[in-house]
């Protein structure tokens, strides 16, 4: 039973992240549609609103909830809960902290969705491009913690994460330069 629950947990993590990766892209396209002529802008924004709602309420939210259900189930059924505050379970505690922040990020996307559906555009496409990469940072941090566990040093893990973020920000800046030409 444990293996089936773990498999379902992983499946819903994957579908949740699919939504977390694609949703900000739709926000970006929706913002960029503001630059189009009226008729085209209206048609694009109506289509993006439909797409955003279907993705968010049909895939992303349900996947996040099912991830939240299956996660604690495998935590307790696998006996991982007793390790959380032990030295050998420190990786799990850090991972769970990242997961909490991932849900905060998820909620921030929910707020942006509600704003855009109401026609409120507080963020530029460039700001949304940066925000889009936050899910990537969480994914890498969480997967590294789960796979490497206590073999990774906290210091080297943080150094690696900071270097990855710097690389990601550099890639975004390079992309912006090429895009503007």
DOLO-63868 format. One record per residue (C-alpha): residue number from 1; residue in three letters; x, y, z. Coordinates in pm, 1 decimal, always signed. Each point is the difference from the previous one (the first is absolute). Layout:
! residues N
<atom n="NUM" res="ALA" xx="X" yy="Y" zz="Z"/>
...
This chain:
! residues 181
<atom n="1" res="UNK" xx="+0.0" yy="+0.0" zz="+0.0"/>
<atom n="2" res="UNK" xx="+284.6" yy="+238.8" zz="+89.7"/>
<atom n="3" res="UNK" xx="+155.3" yy="-27.4" zz="-348.8"/>
<atom n="4" res="UNK" xx="-331.9" yy="+78.4" zz="-168.3"/>
<atom n="5" res="UNK" xx="-51.7" yy="+306.3" zz="+218.3"/>
<atom n="6" res="UNK" xx="+355.3" yy="+114.5" zz="-67.1"/>
<atom n="7" res="UNK" xx="-53.0" yy="-44.8" zz="-375.8"/>
<atom n="8" res="UNK" xx="-321.9" yy="+203.1" zz="+15.4"/>
<atom n="9" res="UNK" xx="+177.5" yy="+267.9" zz="+202.3"/>
<atom n="10" res="UNK" xx="+268.4" yy="+27.1" zz="-269.8"/>
<atom n="11" res="UNK" xx="-260.1" yy="+8.5" zz="-279.5"/>
<atom n="12" res="UNK" xx="-185.0" yy="+287.7" zz="+164.0"/>
<atom n="13" res="UNK" xx="+324.7" yy="+184.1" zz="+71.2"/>
<atom n="14" res="UNK" xx="+80.1" yy="-20.3" zz="-371.6"/>
<atom n="15" res="UNK" xx="-343.3" yy="+124.0" zz="-107.9"/>
<atom n="16" res="UNK" xx="+9.3" yy="+273.7" zz="+263.6"/>
<atom n="17" res="UNK" xx="+337.3" yy="+120.3" zz="-123.9"/>
<atom n="18" res="UNK" xx="-124.8" yy="-11.6" zz="-358.1"/>
<atom n="19" res="UNK" xx="-262.9" yy="+255.1" zz="+104.0"/>
<atom n="20" res="UNK" xx="+250.7" yy="+204.9" zz="+199.4"/>
<atom n="21" res="UNK" xx="+230.8" yy="+15.6" zz="-302.0"/>
<atom n="22" res="UNK" xx="-265.0" yy="+81.3" zz="-260.3"/>
<atom n="23" res="UNK" xx="-221.5" yy="+239.9" zz="+195.0"/>
<atom n="24" res="UNK" xx="+250.8" yy="+288.0" zz="+12.0"/>
<atom n="25" res="UNK" xx="+58.6" yy="-46.2" zz="-374.8"/>
<atom n="26" res="UNK" xx="-370.1" yy="+59.9" zz="-54.6"/>
<atom n="27" res="UNK" xx="+23.1" yy="+308.3" zz="+223.9"/>
<atom n="28" res="UNK" xx="+286.0" yy="+127.2" zz="-217.3"/>
<atom n="29" res="UNK" xx="-194.0" yy="-58.6" zz="-323.0"/>
<atom n="30" res="UNK" xx="-304.2" yy="+169.2" zz="+151.6"/>
<atom n="31" res="UNK" xx="+205.0" yy="+307.3" zz="+96.2"/>
<atom n="32" res="UNK" xx="+164.9" yy="+12.4" zz="-341.9"/>
<atom n="33" res="UNK" xx="-344.3" yy="-13.1" zz="-163.2"/>
<atom n="34" res="UNK" xx="-55.1" yy="+350.3" zz="+142.2"/>
<atom n="35" res="UNK" xx="+232.6" yy="+128.6" zz="-272.3"/>
<atom n="36" res="UNK" xx="-222.0" yy="-135.7" zz="-280.7"/>
<atom n="37" res="UNK" xx="-277.2" yy="+191.7" zz="-179.0"/>
<atom n="38" res="UNK" xx="-337.7" yy="+2.4" zz="+181.9"/>
<atom n="39" res="UNK" xx="-176.3" yy="-284.0" zz="-183.1"/>
<atom n="40" res="UNK" xx="+299.2" yy="-231.8" zz="+9.9"/>
<atom n="41" res="UNK" xx="+77.4" yy="+94.5" zz="+361.3"/>
<atom n="42" res="UNK" xx="-353.5" yy="-78.8" zz="+112.0"/>
<atom n="43" res="UNK" xx="-7.6" yy="-335.5" zz="-182.6"/>
<atom n="44" res="UNK" xx="+340.5" yy="-100.3" zz="+137.3"/>
<atom n="45" res="UNK" xx="-84.7" yy="+98.5" zz="+355.1"/>
<atom n="46" res="UNK" xx="-332.2" yy="-184.3" zz="-11.3"/>
<atom n="47" res="UNK" xx="+181.6" yy="-312.2" zz="-124.3"/>
<atom n="48" res="UNK" xx="+280.4" yy="+32.8" zz="+256.3"/>
<atom n="49" res="UNK" xx="-256.5" yy="+43.5" zz="+278.2"/>
<atom n="50" res="UNK" xx="-171.5" yy="-324.4" zz="-102.3"/>
<atom n="51" res="UNK" xx="+334.1" yy="-180.5" zz="-19.7"/>
<atom n="52" res="UNK" xx="+118.8" yy="+137.2" zz="+335.2"/>
<atom n="53" res="UNK" xx="-319.2" yy="-96.6" zz="+180.7"/>
<atom n="54" res="UNK" xx="-3.2" yy="-351.6" zz="-144.5"/>
<atom n="55" res="UNK" xx="+365.0" yy="-57.9" zz="+80.9"/>
<atom n="56" res="UNK" xx="-24.1" yy="+147.6" zz="+348.4"/>
<atom n="57" res="UNK" xx="-328.8" yy="-144.1" zz="+120.4"/>
<atom n="58" res="UNK" xx="+3.5" yy="-320.1" zz="-205.0"/>
<atom n="59" res="UNK" xx="+360.7" yy="-111.4" zz="+45.5"/>
<atom n="60" res="UNK" xx="+217.9" yy="+215.9" zz="+223.6"/>
<atom n="61" res="UNK" xx="-222.5" yy="+43.0" zz="+307.1"/>
<atom n="62" res="UNK" xx="-122.9" yy="-362.5" zz="+5.2"/>
<atom n="63" res="UNK" xx="+358.0" yy="-125.1" zz="-43.6"/>
<atom n="64" res="UNK" xx="+125.4" yy="+219.9" zz="+284.6"/>
<atom n="65" res="UNK" xx="-273.9" yy="-128.8" zz="+228.8"/>
<atom n="66" res="UNK" xx="+63.1" yy="-364.3" zz="-91.3"/>
<atom n="67" res="UNK" xx="+374.7" yy="+55.8" zz="+51.0"/>
<atom n="68" res="UNK" xx="-84.2" yy="+136.6" zz="+343.7"/>
<atom n="69" res="UNK" xx="-213.2" yy="-304.7" zz="+78.1"/>
<atom n="70" res="UNK" xx="+242.5" yy="-265.5" zz="-123.3"/>
<atom n="71" res="UNK" xx="+311.0" yy="+169.1" zz="+143.2"/>
<atom n="72" res="UNK" xx="-92.5" yy="-34.7" zz="+367.7"/>
<atom n="73" res="UNK" xx="-138.8" yy="-348.9" zz="-65.9"/>
<atom n="74" res="UNK" xx="+334.8" yy="-125.7" zz="-126.8"/>
<atom n="75" res="UNK" xx="+179.3" yy="+201.7" zz="+267.0"/>
<atom n="76" res="UNK" xx="-182.4" yy="-189.2" zz="+275.6"/>
<atom n="77" res="UNK" xx="-39.3" yy="-336.6" zz="-171.7"/>
<atom n="78" res="UNK" xx="+370.9" yy="-1.6" zz="-85.0"/>
<atom n="79" res="UNK" xx="+99.8" yy="+95.1" zz="+353.3"/>
<atom n="80" res="UNK" xx="+171.9" yy="+316.0" zz="-124.2"/>
<atom n="81" res="UNK" xx="-180.6" yy="+213.2" zz="+256.9"/>
<atom n="82" res="UNK" xx="+222.7" yy="-128.9" zz="+281.2"/>
<atom n="83" res="UNK" xx="+311.7" yy="+114.8" zz="-188.9"/>
<atom n="84" res="UNK" xx="-104.3" yy="+359.2" zz="-67.3"/>
<atom n="85" res="UNK" xx="+164.3" yy="+142.8" zz="+311.9"/>
<atom n="86" res="UNK" xx="+287.0" yy="-248.9" zz="+11.1"/>
<atom n="87" res="UNK" xx="+345.6" yy="+68.0" zz="-146.9"/>
<atom n="88" res="UNK" xx="-47.8" yy="-252.0" zz="-283.5"/>
<atom n="89" res="UNK" xx="-338.0" yy="+153.5" zz="-84.6"/>
<atom n="90" res="UNK" xx="+115.3" yy="+359.5" zz="-20.9"/>
<atom n="91" res="UNK" xx="-23.8" yy="-19.6" zz="-380.5"/>
<atom n="92" res="UNK" xx="-369.2" yy="-84.5" zz="+36.9"/>
<atom n="93" res="UNK" xx="-64.6" yy="+295.9" zz="+229.2"/>
<atom n="94" res="UNK" xx="+171.1" yy="+234.0" zz="-247.4"/>
<atom n="95" res="UNK" xx="-197.4" yy="-157.3" zz="-285.5"/>
<atom n="96" res="UNK" xx="-327.5" yy="+53.5" zz="+187.3"/>
<atom n="97" res="UNK" xx="+94.1" yy="+364.1" zz="+57.0"/>
<atom n="98" res="UNK" xx="+55.2" yy="+37.9" zz="-375.4"/>
<atom n="99" res="UNK" xx="-338.6" yy="-165.3" zz="-59.1"/>
<atom n="100" res="UNK" xx="-168.8" yy="+252.6" zz="+229.1"/>
<atom n="101" res="UNK" xx="+158.9" yy="+281.7" zz="-201.6"/>
<atom n="102" res="UNK" xx="-107.9" yy="-175.7" zz="-318.8"/>
<atom n="103" res="UNK" xx="-360.9" yy="+19.7" zz="+118.6"/>
<atom n="104" res="UNK" xx="+53.8" yy="+371.5" zz="+73.8"/>
<atom n="105" res="UNK" xx="+125.2" yy="+38.1" zz="-358.1"/>
<atom n="106" res="UNK" xx="-304.2" yy="-195.0" zz="-121.8"/>
<atom n="107" res="UNK" xx="-228.2" yy="+239.3" zz="+185.2"/>
<atom n="108" res="UNK" xx="+182.4" yy="+300.7" zz="-148.5"/>
<atom n="109" res="UNK" xx="-80.0" yy="-136.3" zz="-346.6"/>
<atom n="110" res="UNK" xx="-361.1" yy="-36.9" zz="+107.2"/>
<atom n="111" res="UNK" xx="-8.9" yy="+368.9" zz="+94.0"/>
<atom n="112" res="UNK" xx="+154.0" yy="+101.6" zz="-333.7"/>
<atom n="113" res="UNK" xx="-259.2" yy="-213.8" zz="-180.8"/>
<atom n="114" res="UNK" xx="-285.0" yy="+170.7" zz="+183.9"/>
<atom n="115" res="UNK" xx="+145.3" yy="+341.7" zz="-84.7"/>
<atom n="116" res="UNK" xx="+45.4" yy="-76.7" zz="-366.7"/>
<atom n="117" res="UNK" xx="-348.8" yy="-147.3" zz="-32.4"/>
<atom n="118" res="UNK" xx="-131.3" yy="+329.8" zz="+142.2"/>
<atom n="119" res="UNK" xx="+210.1" yy="+194.9" zz="-252.4"/>
<atom n="120" res="UNK" xx="+258.1" yy="+115.8" zz="+253.7"/>
<atom n="121" res="UNK" xx="+357.4" yy="-29.6" zz="-128.4"/>
<atom n="122" res="UNK" xx="+245.9" yy="+92.3" zz="+275.8"/>
<atom n="123" res="UNK" xx="+305.5" yy="-173.3" zz="-144.5"/>
<atom n="124" res="UNK" xx="+195.3" yy="+40.6" zz="-322.5"/>
<atom n="125" res="UNK" xx="+79.1" yy="-297.6" zz="-218.6"/>
<atom n="126" res="UNK" xx="+363.4" yy="+23.6" zz="+115.4"/>
<atom n="127" res="UNK" xx="-99.8" yy="-13.2" zz="+367.9"/>
<atom n="128" res="UNK" xx="-220.3" yy="-300.0" zz="-74.2"/>
<atom n="129" res="UNK" xx="+287.2" yy="-169.9" zz="-185.8"/>
<atom n="130" res="UNK" xx="+209.0" yy="+29.0" zz="+315.2"/>
<atom n="131" res="UNK" xx="-287.5" yy="-122.8" zz="+216.8"/>
<atom n="132" res="UNK" xx="-46.3" yy="-292.4" zz="-239.1"/>
<atom n="133" res="UNK" xx="+344.1" yy="-132.6" zz="+96.7"/>
<atom n="134" res="UNK" xx="-79.8" yy="-25.0" zz="+370.1"/>
<atom n="135" res="UNK" xx="-169.2" yy="-337.8" zz="-57.3"/>
<atom n="136" res="UNK" xx="+320.1" yy="-125.6" zz="-166.7"/>
<atom n="137" res="UNK" xx="+203.1" yy="+99.7" zz="+303.7"/>
<atom n="138" res="UNK" xx="-239.4" yy="-181.2" zz="+233.3"/>
<atom n="139" res="UNK" xx="-2.0" yy="-308.8" zz="-221.0"/>
<atom n="140" res="UNK" xx="+377.8" yy="-25.9" zz="-6.4"/>
<atom n="141" res="UNK" xx="+36.3" yy="+61.9" zz="+372.9"/>
<atom n="142" res="UNK" xx="-266.7" yy="-254.3" zz="+93.3"/>
<atom n="143" res="UNK" xx="+116.4" yy="-271.7" zz="-240.7"/>
<atom n="144" res="UNK" xx="+362.4" yy="+40.0" zz="+108.1"/>
<atom n="145" res="UNK" xx="-100.5" yy="-33.5" zz="+364.2"/>
<atom n="146" res="UNK" xx="-214.0" yy="-308.3" zz="-64.5"/>
<atom n="147" res="UNK" xx="+255.0" yy="-180.0" zz="-216.6"/>
<atom n="148" res="UNK" xx="+325.3" yy="+94.5" zz="+171.8"/>
<atom n="149" res="UNK" xx="-146.0" yy="+14.5" zz="+354.0"/>
<atom n="150" res="UNK" xx="+258.2" yy="+32.8" zz="+275.2"/>
<atom n="151" res="UNK" xx="+291.8" yy="-48.9" zz="-240.9"/>
<atom n="152" res="UNK" xx="-24.9" yy="+365.2" zz="-96.3"/>
<atom n="153" res="UNK" xx="+152.3" yy="+257.5" zz="+227.9"/>
<atom n="154" res="UNK" xx="-226.1" yy="+292.1" zz="+84.6"/>
<atom n="155" res="UNK" xx="+271.7" yy="+248.6" zz="-93.9"/>
<atom n="156" res="UNK" xx="+77.4" yy="-159.6" zz="-338.7"/>
<atom n="157" res="UNK" xx="-368.6" yy="-45.8" zz="-68.3"/>
<atom n="158" res="UNK" xx="-63.9" yy="+370.5" zz="+58.7"/>
<atom n="159" res="UNK" xx="+305.4" yy="+97.6" zz="-204.6"/>
<atom n="160" res="UNK" xx="-124.4" yy="-217.6" zz="-285.4"/>
<atom n="161" res="UNK" xx="-348.5" yy="+148.8" zz="+23.0"/>
<atom n="162" res="UNK" xx="+135.4" yy="+357.1" zz="+1.7"/>
<atom n="163" res="UNK" xx="+222.5" yy="-78.0" zz="-300.3"/>
<atom n="164" res="UNK" xx="-296.7" yy="-151.2" zz="-182.9"/>
<atom n="165" res="UNK" xx="-211.9" yy="+309.1" zz="+73.6"/>
<atom n="166" res="UNK" xx="+281.9" yy="+223.5" zz="-129.6"/>
<atom n="167" res="UNK" xx="+23.1" yy="-211.4" zz="-316.2"/>
<atom n="168" res="UNK" xx="-376.5" yy="+16.8" zz="-44.7"/>
<atom n="169" res="UNK" xx="-8.7" yy="+377.9" zz="+43.5"/>
<atom n="170" res="UNK" xx="+285.9" yy="+36.2" zz="-248.2"/>
<atom n="171" res="UNK" xx="-186.9" yy="-212.2" zz="-253.8"/>
<atom n="172" res="UNK" xx="-310.6" yy="+215.9" zz="+43.2"/>
<atom n="173" res="UNK" xx="+206.3" yy="+315.9" zz="-52.3"/>
<atom n="174" res="UNK" xx="+162.4" yy="-144.8" zz="-312.7"/>
<atom n="175" res="UNK" xx="-341.0" yy="-103.3" zz="-131.8"/>
<atom n="176" res="UNK" xx="-133.5" yy="+351.1" zz="+59.8"/>
<atom n="177" res="UNK" xx="+292.7" yy="+147.8" zz="-192.9"/>
<atom n="178" res="UNK" xx="-59.5" yy="-232.1" zz="-297.2"/>
<atom n="179" res="UNK" xx="-374.0" yy="+56.2" zz="+12.5"/>
<atom n="180" res="UNK" xx="+31.9" yy="+377.9" zz="-8.3"/>
<atom n="181" res="UNK" xx="+218.0" yy="-10.7" zz="-315.7"/>
